[in-house]
Amino acid sequence: MPHVALALPALFAASAAYAGPSPAEFANAVAEFTGKSVSVTDIRRLSCKGVDEEPTEAECKWQQRSDKKWKSFSTYVAVDRTGWHLIDAPSLTR
């Protein structure tokens, strides 16, 4: 039993470092939030970093095609049993 107790903190630490959604999962989450069609080809340079305090959340930065131009955004996402969801409105970044 002592081995199990030692493994649990490592498991939770690894969860906090989880990279977040795949590009397809992220495109679906953006589409769900905005109510607009978003294809995985409309998303590039997706980078997500787990939130240490909440292993089911991540901060994501990406570029999204809009009116034939690429714009940079950031937001927070969370995962539940149904998949990834945006928990904040996307913000334009520079």
N, C-alpha and C positions, 0 to 999 in steps of 0.2 A: 503493500500500500504506500509506503513512503515515496516510491518512484512516481506514482500518480500525482501526489501532492506537489512534487517538484515540477512536473510537466505542465500543470495548469497555468502558472504564471507565464511560462514561455509561450503557451498557446495564445493567451490573451495579448501578449506583447506582439506576437506575429500578426494577430488580427488587426491591431491598430495600424500596422504598416501596410495593410492591404492596399493595392494600387487603385481600386475603384472599378467602375464599369468598363466593359469593352466599348469600342467605338459604336458598334451596333446598338448595344444596350443604352449608351449615352444618347444617341440620336433618338431612340424611342422615348427616353425620359424627357428630352427637350420638346419633342413633338407633343407628348402628353401634357406638358406644362403650358406650352404656348397655344395649343390647339391648331397648329399649322403643320403641314407635311414637312418632315426633315429626314433626308436620306443620309445614310452613312457617308456618301460621297460629298455631302455638304459640310462635313466636319473634318478638320485636320488639326494636327499638332495637339491632340488631346493629352493632357497630363493631369493626373489626379494623385493627391497625397492624402493618406488616411489621417483622421483626426485622433490624436492620442487619447483624448478624454472620452471619445465615443467611437468604438470600433465599427459601428454600422454606418458611419458617415465619412465623407471625403470632400476635400476642396478640389475643384476641377478648373482648369484653364484650357481654353481651346480657341481655334479660329473657325468661324462659320461663314459660309458663302451666303451673301445677301445682296441681291441686285447686281450679280456678276462681280462683286467685290468681296474680299476676305476681311472680316472684322474680328477683333480679339475680344473674348468674353471671359468671365469667371463666375462661379457660383458654387454652392454646396449641394451635395446629393446625399441621399440616404438609401439604404437597401432594407427591404423587408421580404416577407415570404412571396410577394408577387413581383419583385424585381427592384430596379433602381428608380428613384424619383428625385426630381429637383425639389429642394426645400427652401430655396431662395430664388428670386427672379434673377436672371442673368444680368450681369453688369458689364458694360463696355470697359475695356482696359486699353492701355496704350502700349 
